[in-house]
Amino acid sequence: MTAADFSPQDLAQIASHGLSVEAVGRQLERFARGPVYADLVRPCRIGDGIRRVSEAEARNFRSSYGQAVAAGRAMKFVPASGAGTRMFQKFLQGWHGKVSDELAAELSRLGDYPFYPALREKMDQAGRSLEDSLKKRDFETVLDFLLGPRGLAYADSPKGLVQFHRYPEGSRSALEEQVAEAAELTRDSKGRARIHFTVAEKHRRETREHLAGIIDRYAAGGVQIELGDSLQAASTDTIAADESNRPFRDRQGRLVFRPAGHGALLGNLQNLGGDIVFLKNIDNVAPARWREARLDWERVLGGVLAERQRDPYDRPLRVVGVVPNQGEPGGAPFWVRDARGNTSLQIVESAQVDPNSAEQQAVFRSSTHFNPVILACGLRDSQGQPFDLAAFADPEAGFISTKSYEGRPLKALELPGLWNGSMAYWETIFVEIPIETFSPVKTVEDLLRPEHRTV
């Protein structure tokens, strides 16, 4: 499509996203071509793409990482802009409709959740009793304070601000637990620990205020947290298409653009200027009593990376922790064939596998491990210069999905996933780590699992 195919209003919209007409045209061509699926050769296994580390090797890797972190080479990168909407989906259904018997039973256990004290305080401030409301089965009021703006506002809060773990001195958010991990994992010989979050623009102020108090507490303990944050660039948004692969328009006739998934954060990762960067999901955190054992394995990954960097290399490097597959959703490690017939190690998610190929689906289901998004990334070359990360991405590895907008179906395009197509041409090392290193919080009930208990 050319500029002549768009109205002046369209052109202004495109420009407001920092996009060109040519870029939008390429996105629409992607819809017309359809998805490009991965060509799976076989799943990775121990000894065939996945490395199993002995305890003696683990000690050496921890030592190598210790030298690297002491020199100030390490930092942590946490995508934290996602909302907690899906996490509270069951509660949201009751808030907007009838409270089912199942939800009523769940609400009767509200006292077990780490955010219960904060919810009680909010209701006390408004002259309402949380305990009385629960006894009277006034669930509408309870849900209103839990999810709505006069209470904790969890219906619209980023997942990072949700309180995940309860301690005697108070509950901690996912953001605070990530900072606690960084304070142990990335602290250098001068007591500095570095962590960077990506945040949503509308929540940036409250996120910064929340983190400011956390950093002050660590400073009092002698740890200097060097905190950074960044936004997902509007220029990474992608245009939506209708079923005929034409630009999708809302009821006012305006073009519809959508955030392009976590692959849009490749530029944020590039702009860090980092050296050894640990990448981890915001919701995969553990309370203090489980933390050290998990960090030990992240140090092992960092040590594997540091030792590999002693040899010449010409690509960004990622050391990926993979855990035994126990049915959790997520990408898995595979040998994948590219268009030139070369095979390489890749993380592949279900959306990248041809749904109409029984053979490819069977290969995908045969994986023994999956990636819980625990990566150590080497972003500089042997001369200490940063790689141009965009040069090592596969632009064809994006996702096309079907969504709904104003009651109508649309096609959405996601950029190549941050740890999938965006890292397609990186050097990859898969290392088996224990399943205990993985404790995601996808639904609110996950907070009641033993691995999220503080006692």
N, C-alpha and C positions, 0 to 999 in steps of 0.2 A: 504494500500500500504506500501511497505517496501523500504529501501534504494536501493535495487536491481532494483526497478522499475524506478529509476531516474538516469539520467546521472550525471557525475561529475559536469557539468555546472549547472544542476538543483540543486544539493546539495549545490553548492556555493551560488546560488540565495536564496535558502531557508534559509541558514545560515545568509546571509546578512540582512534578515528581522528579525533575532532573533527568528526564528521559528525552530521547530524540524520536522523531517519526520513524526513522530507520530501525531503531531498537524495538519499537512497538511492532513494526512490520515483521521483524524476525520472530518475535514472540508469537504472533498470529500464524506465521508459517509453521512454527513448531506444533501448534494445535492441528493444523491441516495435515502435517506429516504423521501425527500420532506419536505415541510413546516409543522410545527406544529401549528395549529390554536388555538386561544383562544376559550374556551367554555363559551360563554356569558349566564348568567342566566337571568339578567334583567338590565336595565339601572338604575343608581343611580338617586334618586329624592330628593327633599328637605324633610328631615325627614326620609329618607331611604338611608343613605349613604352620603348625602350632608348636611352640617350644615349651617344654616342661622344665622348670628350673629346680635343681636340687638345692638342699639347704646350704651346702657349702658354696654353691654358685650364688645363692641369694645373699649370703653374707658379703661376698666380694662385690656384688652389684650395689648393695647398700653403702658399702665403703666408697665406691666410685661416685655414687650420687652425693654422698656426704661432702666430698671434695668440691663437686660442682656447685652445690647449694651454698656452701660456705663462701665461695667466690662471688656470690650474688647473681648467679646465672638463671635461677628458677623463678617462675611465677605461676599463678593459677588464673584460668580464664573460664568463667561460668556464664553461659547464656541464662539470663534470669528475667527476660521480658514477658514470658508467658503468663497468662492469667490462670487463676485457680478454678475457673468455671467448671471444667470437666471433673475436677477433684470433688466438687460439691454437687454434682449432677443430681444425685438422689434427693438431696435436701432442696435443691432448686425446684424440682418437680412438685414437692409438697408445698413449697412456698407459693407457687403459682397455681396450685390446684388442691386436690383433696389429699390429706395425709393418710396414707395407707397403713394397714396394721403393721406391715414390715417396717415402715419408716417410724411409726410410733414406738416400736420396740427399740429401734436404733436410737431414737431421741432419749429413751429412758436410760441409755448408757452414756449420755452426754458428759456425765461427771468423770468419765475415764479419759476424756480427750484433753490434750495439753492446753487448748485454748479455753477451757471451761472457766478458770479464774478470771481471765480477761472479759469473757462474756458476762459473768456474774457482776463484775465491777461496772460494766457499761449499763447493765439493767439497774443496778443499785443507784447509779447517778441519775437515772431517769425516774426513780421512785418505784421501780418494779422489782419484784423478787423472782429470780430465776428458779429457785427451789419451789416456790408456790406455783409458778406458772407450769412447771413440769408436773406437779402433783395434781393440778386441776386439768391437766392435758390441754392447756392453752398453747398448743404448738404453734399457732399462727404468730403469737407474740414472740415466742422463743426464736422462730425462724427469721422473723423480721429483724430482731436484734443481731442475730448471727450473720445474716446475709445482707441486710439493708444498710443504708447510709447512716441511720441513727445509732447503729451498733458497730460491729467489727467490719461490716461492709465486705465480707468475704466473697460475695457474688461478683465483685468487680476488682478485687485485689489481686496483685501478682502473687503467684505461688510462693515466691521468696519471702513475702511478709506474713505468711500464715505460720502460726506457732506450731512447731513440730514436736518438741520434746519438753517435758515438764521436769524441773529440778527443784530442790528445796528452796532455792533463792528466787525462783521464778521460771517461767517458760521461755524457750528460745525459738526464734524463727529459723526457717531454712537458711536465710541469709547469714544469720549469726553463726550457725553451725558450719557454714562454708568458710567464714572468716576464721573460726576456731581451727579448722583443718589447715588453712593456709598458714596460720601462725606456727604450726608445727612442721608443715611440709616444706615451706619455702623460706623459712627464716635463715638469713645469712649470718656470717661471723660478726656482723655489727648489730644484730638484733632486728634487722629490717625484713619484713615479710610482705610480699606483693600479691595482690589479687585484683582482678578486673571483672566487672559485671556488665553485661548488656542489659539495658532496662528500657521499658516503654516510656515514651515522652510524657504521657499523662500521669505517670507514677514516679517520675524522676525525683521530684522534690521530696515526697514523703519517704522514698527509698533512701535518699541521701540523709535526711534527718534521722531516720532509723539507724543507719550505719554510723553516723557521727557519734552517737552515744556508745555504740559498741567499740569503736576505735579508741575512744577516751578511756574505756575500762582496760583495754589492752595496754595502752600507753602507761597507765598507772602500774602495770605489772612488768614494765620494761621492754615490751615488744612494740616496735614501731610498724604499724600497718600502713603500707603504701597502697592506697585504694584508688582505683580508677573506674570510670563507667563510660559507656557510650551508647548511642542509639542506633537502631537498625536504619540505615540510610533509606530515604524515600525513593532514591534512584534504583533501589533493588526491588521495588514493587513491580508486579507484573500485571498486564491487562487481562481481564477476564474475557472469555469468548462464549458465544451462544452455541447452540447445537449445530449450526452451519459454519462454525469457525469464524464468524464475523465478530466485531467488537460487541460485547455485551453492554447494554445500556439500562439504567434504572428508569423508574417511572417518569422522571423529569427529563429523560433523554440524555443524561450525562453518562460518560464512560465510567466503568467500574474497574478500579485497580485493587489488588490484594497483596498483602505481605507475602513474600516468596519463600517462607519457611526458613529453617536454620541455616540453609546454604547461603542465605543472604548475609550471613555474618562473617564470610571469608575476609571481606575488607576490614572488618573490625579486628579480626585476628592479625591481619597484615599490619595494621596501624599500631599495634602494640609495640612493635620493634623488639619483640621478645626473643629470647634465646632458647631456653628449655621451658616449655609452657605446658602445664597440665590442663587438660580439658575434661570437664565433668558436668553432668546435668545437675540442675539446681535441686532436684528432689532426691538425689541419691546421697543422703548424708546419714550419719549415725550419731547417736548420743555419745557422751564422753566415755562411757565405760567400754564401748566397742571400738573407739576411734583408733587407738594406737595400732591394733592388729591390722586394720585396713590401711593405715598410712604406711606401714611396713612394706606392703605389697606395692603401693604407689612408688615408694623409694626404690624398690626392685626395678620397676619399669623405667624410672629415671636413670638408674644405673646401667641398665641394658642400653639405653639411648646414649649415655655419656661414653660408654666403652666403644660403641659402634662409631661414634664421632671421632675417635682417635685415628681411624683409617680414612683415606680419601673418599669423598662422596660428593655427588653432583646434583642431588635432589633433596627437597625437604624430607624429613624422616619422622615416622610415627611408630611408636611402640604401643601396641593396643592390647589391653587386658581383655581376655575372653574367659568366660565362665562356663561350666557345664550346663547344657541346655536342660532346664526343668519346666519348660512350657511358657516361660515369660515372653512377652512380645519384644521384638527387637531385631536388629540386623545381625547377621551371622557371617563367619569367615569362610570364604570360598576361593578356589582357584577359578579365575574368570578369563575367558578368551576375548580379546578385543577385535576390532574390525580388520586388523592386519594379521591376525592369527597368533599374536603373542599372548601368553598367559601370565597373569600376575595375581598377587594376593589382594583381595578386595573385601570390604564389608558390604554386604548386600541385604537390603530390606525387601519385604514381601512385595511392595509396590513396584520393585524393579524386575520382577519375575513375570514372564508372559503367562497370564491366567488361562490362556487357551492351549498351552503346551503341557500335556500330562507328563512328559519326560522332564521338563525343566522344573515343574512343580514337585515331582518326586525327588529330584536332586536337592531342591531347597529343603524339603521336609526331612531329608536324611542327615542334616547337620547335627553335630554332637555338641556344639558350643555356640554361644552368642555373645554379642558385644554389649556390655552394660554402659557404654560411653565412659570409659576410663582410659584416657590416652595421655602419653607423654609425647610431646611434639618438639622436634628440632627444627627451628625456623631460620637458622643461619648456616652459611656454608663454612668450609674449613678455614677460611680466612676471616671469619667473624662477620661477614656481610649478610644482610637479610635476603632471603630468596624472594622473588616475585611470585607469590603463591598462586595468583591467577593463571600463570603460565603452566601450572601443573594440575589444573582442573580439567575435567571432561565436560564441556558445555552441553553435550548431548545427553547427559545422564540425569536430566531433570525429571520431575514427576508431573503427570497430568492427572488430575482428580476431578470428580463431579461434586459440586456443592449446590447449595440452594440460596437464592437471594430474592427477597420480596415474593416468595412463593414460586419462583421459577428456577429451573435448573440452569447451572452455568458450568463452564469448564475453567478450572484453575490450574495455573502453571507454577510449580515450585522450582527454584533453582537447584542445581545439583547439591545434594545434602552435604552438610559441612564435613562429616566424617565418611561420606560415601563418594559421590562424584567430584566434590570439591577437592578431594585428596586422591583422586584416581591415579595420578602419576607420581605420587610420593613413594619413597621406599618404605615398605611395611614389614613390621615384625610382630607376629602374634605370639603372646605369652599367656599360658594358662594361669589364672589366678583363682582363689577359692570363691565359691558361690557366696560365702559370707561377706564378701566385699560389696555385695549388691543388695540394696534395700530401698527400692524406689517407692515413691508415694504417688500413685496414679489416682486412687480414690481415697476419700477421707477415712474409710475403714482401715486402710493400710497403716495408719498411725497407731492402731491398736495391736499390730503385730509385735511379737516378742522383741524383734530387733530394733524397735523404736521405743521400747520401755527403758526408763532410766534406772530402775531398780529391779 
